[in-house]
Amino acid sequence: MVNIVLYISAFLLAYFGVEIFRRWSLKRNLFDIPNERSSHTEPTPRGGGLMIDLVCLALFLIYCLVFQVDIFWTYFAGALVVALISWLDDLFSVPVVWRFLCHSLAAILVIWGLGFWDQAYIPFGGTVYLGAIGQVITFFWIVWMINAYNFMDGIDGIAGAQAFTAGIGWLVVGILLGVENTGLYGGLIAAASLGFLLHNWQPAKIFMGDVGSAFLGYTFAVLPLMALKESKDQSVFFPIIGVSLVLLFVFDSMITLVKRIARLEKVWHAHREHIYQRLVISGFSHKRVSGIYTILSIIILIILVFWVQNHHPLRDFLFLIIFFLLICLLIFSYSRKRLT
């Protein structure tokens, strides 16, 4: 019952908080002005993701204090660092080097407080023992996800919908694998993201901004470590679970990164090369593209739940279905003719 009250509170606080923030932004002319790389054409308030940050952090902290749950202080500290530098970037455009330093600080805080991936299960490969190199992998995973999620927040609804499905995924995983506190936080993220999404679905009345997307990327990168800290029983599976729940964003951003590196481009510069951007350029609406990503994310979530519950030796073949879906998405995006 307490969990349900928290989820409803998260949804309502985020929904009404975003509306209040939107009106405040309109009075102060805090707009995202479209340019040649933008996927929108009208100046629109941004930074609404700040409400997701505040609602999730505040409610989870209250829950931990009231029910005497171990508080992951280094996660909270890192979240504040990421949210602050991202909020400043929304307002003033902070140089990339300062953003990277703050993201690195957040990653170091997490590794110091929550540990790192010293072992991970790889489908068809079994358990891989990483040792000290796991610290490096964990560091780059956190920094990468902060930026990848930010890169993927380029059209109406896509980032909020991914946060909703991934949050629901962690809620279900928390129940199935006995990491209830991590699962509860996933539920809070899902509820708050849904409250924001009602304002951000095409046509968006407000954008998430870096303050929201960077926070979500950071949080989804850290959730496997929070689960690892909460329960050692299934610890080897949390990395693959964490990656799978945001797999579309990981896949899209990785494909784009490799392609741009091969062309010797500055990967931190804005562009329109992502799979979702190619679909929009080909004539699909934001609503349709975000819907495609959401449906695929739900399918991946369902497959992952079957995988978590099934202990058959051949269960890893379920990941071949996910791989097939990703390849189909990639081929489909390149089969579409660009209209602009």
C-alpha positions in Angstrom: 0.0 0.0 0.0 2.9 2.4 0.8 4.4 1.7 -2.6 1.2 2.5 -4.4 0.9 5.8 -2.5 4.4 6.7 -3.4 3.9 5.9 -7.1 0.7 8.0 -7.3 2.4 10.8 -5.4 5.3 10.7 -7.9 3.0 10.9 -10.9 0.9 13.7 -9.5 3.8 15.8 -8.2 5.7 15.4 -11.6 2.6 16.1 -13.7 1.6 19.3 -11.8 5.2 20.3 -11.1 6.0 20.2 -14.8 3.0 22.4 -15.6 4.0 24.9 -12.9 7.6 24.9 -14.2 6.3 25.4 -17.8 4.3 28.5 -16.9 7.3 29.8 -15.0 9.6 29.3 -18.0 7.1 31.0 -20.3 7.1 34.1 -18.1 10.9 34.2 -18.1 11.3 33.3 -21.8 13.4 30.2 -21.1 13.0 28.5 -24.5 14.8 25.9 -26.6 15.3 27.8 -29.8 15.3 25.5 -32.9 18.3 25.4 -35.2 19.3 23.5 -38.4 19.9 20.3 -36.4 16.7 20.5 -34.3 13.8 18.2 -34.7 11.3 20.9 -33.7 10.4 24.1 -35.4 8.8 26.2 -32.6 10.5 27.7 -29.5 9.6 25.5 -26.6 10.3 25.7 -22.9 12.8 23.2 -21.7 14.1 21.9 -18.4 10.9 20.1 -17.4 13.0 17.1 -16.5 14.0 18.9 -13.4 10.7 17.9 -11.8 11.6 14.2 -12.5 14.9 14.7 -10.6 13.3 16.5 -7.6 10.3 14.2 -7.3 12.3 10.9 -7.5 15.1 12.0 -5.2 12.8 13.5 -2.6 10.4 10.6 -2.4 13.1 8.0 -2.4 15.0 9.8 0.3 11.8 10.2 2.4 11.1 6.5 2.0 14.6 5.5 3.0 14.5 7.7 6.1 11.0 6.6 7.2 11.6 2.9 6.7 15.2 3.0 7.8 16.5 1.7 4.5 20.2 2.0 3.7 20.6 5.3 1.9 22.9 5.3 -1.1 24.4 8.7 -0.3 27.0 8.6 -3.1 24.3 8.0 -5.6 22.4 11.0 -4.3 25.6 13.1 -4.3 26.4 12.1 -7.9 22.8 12.8 -9.0 23.0 16.3 -7.6 26.3 16.9 -9.4 24.9 15.6 -12.7 21.6 17.5 -12.3 23.4 20.8 -11.4 25.9 20.9 -14.2 23.1 19.8 -16.6 20.8 22.6 -15.4 23.5 25.1 -15.9 24.1 23.7 -19.4 20.4 24.2 -20.1 20.7 27.8 -19.1 24.1 28.9 -20.2 25.7 26.1 -22.4 28.6 24.7 -20.3 31.8 23.7 -22.1 32.0 19.9 -22.8 35.1 19.6 -20.7 33.4 20.8 -17.5 30.4 18.5 -18.2 32.8 15.5 -18.6 34.6 16.4 -15.4 31.3 16.5 -13.4 30.1 13.3 -15.0 33.4 11.7 -14.1 33.1 12.9 -10.5 29.6 11.4 -10.2 30.9 8.1 -11.6 33.8 8.0 -9.1 31.4 8.8 -6.2 29.2 5.8 -7.2 32.1 3.4 -7.6 33.5 4.5 -4.2 30.1 4.1 -2.4 28.4 1.2 -4.3 31.3 -0.7 -5.8 31.7 -1.8 -9.4 31.0 -4.7 -11.7 33.6 -7.3 -10.8 31.7 -10.0 -12.6 29.0 -10.1 -15.2 26.9 -12.7 -17.0 27.3 -12.6 -20.8 24.6 -14.4 -22.9 26.1 -17.6 -24.5 29.4 -16.9 -22.7 28.5 -17.4 -19.0 30.0 -15.5 -16.1 33.0 -13.3 -16.9 35.2 -12.2 -14.0 36.4 -8.7 -14.6 38.6 -8.0 -11.5 40.1 -4.5 -11.3 39.2 -3.8 -14.9 35.6 -3.7 -13.8 36.2 -0.3 -12.2 37.2 1.1 -15.6 34.2 -0.5 -17.3 31.8 0.7 -14.6 33.3 4.2 -14.8 32.8 4.4 -18.6 29.4 2.8 -18.4 28.1 5.5 -16.1 29.7 8.4 -18.1 28.5 6.9 -21.3 24.9 6.4 -20.2 24.7 10.0 -18.9 25.6 11.3 -22.4 23.9 8.6 -24.4 20.6 9.3 -22.8 21.1 13.0 -23.4 21.9 12.4 -27.1 18.8 10.3 -27.5 16.5 13.0 -26.1 15.9 14.6 -29.4 12.2 14.2 -30.3 9.0 14.5 -28.4 8.3 11.6 -26.0 11.2 9.3 -26.7 13.2 9.9 -23.5 10.2 10.0 -21.2 8.8 6.8 -22.7 12.1 5.0 -22.4 12.3 6.0 -18.7 8.8 4.8 -18.1 9.4 1.3 -19.6 12.9 1.0 -18.0 11.5 2.1 -14.6 8.7 -0.5 -14.9 11.3 -3.1 -15.8 13.3 -2.4 -12.7 10.1 -2.5 -10.6 9.4 -6.0 -12.0 13.0 -7.2 -11.6 13.0 -5.9 -8.1 10.1 -8.1 -7.2 11.4 -11.2 -9.1 15.0 -11.0 -7.7 14.3 -9.7 -4.2 15.7 -6.2 -4.6 12.5 -4.4 -3.5 14.1 -1.1 -2.7 15.8 -0.8 -6.1 12.5 -1.9 -7.7 10.6 0.7 -5.8 13.0 3.4 -7.0 12.4 2.1 -10.6 8.7 2.5 -10.0 9.1 6.1 -8.8 11.1 6.9 -11.9 8.4 5.3 -14.1 5.6 7.2 -12.4 7.4 10.6 -12.4 8.4 10.0 -16.1 4.8 9.3 -17.0 3.7 12.5 -15.3 6.3 14.4 -17.4 5.5 12.4 -20.6 1.9 13.7 -20.7 3.4 17.2 -21.3 6.1 16.0 -23.6 4.2 13.7 -26.0 3.8 15.2 -29.5 3.1 18.1 -29.8 5.4 18.7 -26.8 4.5 21.6 -24.5 7.9 21.4 -22.8 11.2 19.6 -23.3 13.0 17.5 -20.7 16.3 19.3 -21.1 19.8 18.0 -20.1 18.8 18.3 -16.5 16.3 15.5 -17.0 18.0 13.3 -19.6 21.4 13.3 -17.9 19.8 12.5 -14.6 17.9 9.6 -16.1 21.0 8.3 -17.9 23.0 8.4 -14.7 20.2 6.7 -12.7 19.7 3.8 -15.1 23.5 3.3 -15.2 23.6 3.2 -11.4 20.5 1.0 -10.8 22.4 -2.3 -11.5 24.9 -1.3 -8.8 22.2 -0.4 -6.4 20.7 -3.8 -7.0 24.1 -5.4 -6.6 24.5 -3.6 -3.2 21.1 -4.7 -2.0 21.4 -8.4 -2.9 24.4 -10.6 -3.7 22.3 -13.6 -4.7 21.7 -12.6 -8.4 24.5 -10.1 -8.6 26.1 -11.6 -11.7 22.9 -10.9 -13.7 22.3 -7.2 -12.9 24.7 -5.8 -15.5 23.0 -7.5 -18.4 19.6 -6.6 -16.9 20.6 -3.0 -16.6 21.9 -2.8 -20.2 18.8 -4.6 -21.6 16.3 -2.3 -20.0 17.8 0.7 -21.9 19.1 -1.4 -24.8 17.5 0.7 -27.6 19.2 3.8 -26.4 22.5 2.0 -26.0 22.3 0.4 -29.4 21.2 3.6 -31.3 23.9 5.7 -29.6 26.7 3.1 -30.1 25.9 2.6 -33.8 26.0 6.4 -34.3 29.2 6.8 -32.3 31.1 4.1 -34.2 29.9 5.6 -37.5 31.0 9.1 -36.6 34.3 8.0 -35.2 35.0 6.2 -38.5 34.4 9.5 -40.3 36.7 11.3 -37.8 33.9 13.6 -36.6 33.8 15.3 -33.3 31.4 13.0 -31.5 30.2 15.6 -28.9 28.9 18.0 -31.6 25.2 18.0 -32.3 24.0 16.0 -35.4 21.1 14.2 -37.0 22.6 10.7 -37.5 20.8 8.7 -34.9 18.4 6.0 -36.0 15.4 7.8 -34.5 16.5 11.0 -36.3 16.7 9.2 -39.6 13.2 7.9 -39.2 11.9 11.5 -38.4 13.8 12.9 -41.4 12.3 10.2 -43.6 8.8 11.5 -42.8 7.7 9.7 -39.6 6.1 11.9 -36.9 7.7 12.2 -33.5 4.7 10.4 -32.1 5.2 7.4 -34.4 8.9 7.1 -33.9 8.6 7.3 -30.1 5.8 4.8 -30.3 8.1 2.4 -32.2 10.8 2.7 -29.7 8.3 2.3 -26.8 6.8 -0.9 -28.3 10.2 -2.4 -28.9 11.2 -1.5 -25.4 8.1 -3.3 -24.0 8.9 -6.4 -26.1 12.5 -6.4 -24.8 11.1 -6.0 -21.3 8.8 -9.0 -21.7 11.6 -11.1 -23.1 13.9 -10.1 -20.3 11.2 -11.1 -17.7 10.9 -14.5 -19.3 14.7 -14.8 -19.3 14.9 -13.9 -15.6 12.3 -16.4 -14.6 13.5 -19.2 -16.8 16.5 -21.3 -15.8 16.6 -23.6 -18.8 20.1 -24.0 -20.3 18.8 -22.7 -23.7 17.2 -19.5 -22.2 20.0 -17.3 -23.7 18.5 -17.9 -27.2 15.8 -15.4 -26.1 18.5 -12.7 -26.7 18.6 -13.7 -30.4 15.1 -12.4 -30.7 16.2 -9.0 -29.2 19.2 -9.0 -31.5 16.9 -9.6 -34.5 14.6 -6.7 -33.5 17.6 -4.3 -33.2 18.9 -5.3 -36.7 15.4 -4.9 -38.1 15.2 -1.4 -36.7 18.6 -0.5 -38.1 17.8 -1.9 -41.6 14.4 -0.3 -41.6 15.9 3.1 -40.8 18.4 2.9 -43.6 15.8 1.7 -46.1 13.8 4.9 -45.6 14.5 7.7 -48.0 15.5 11.0 -46.3 13.1 13.8 -47.2 15.5 16.6 -46.1 
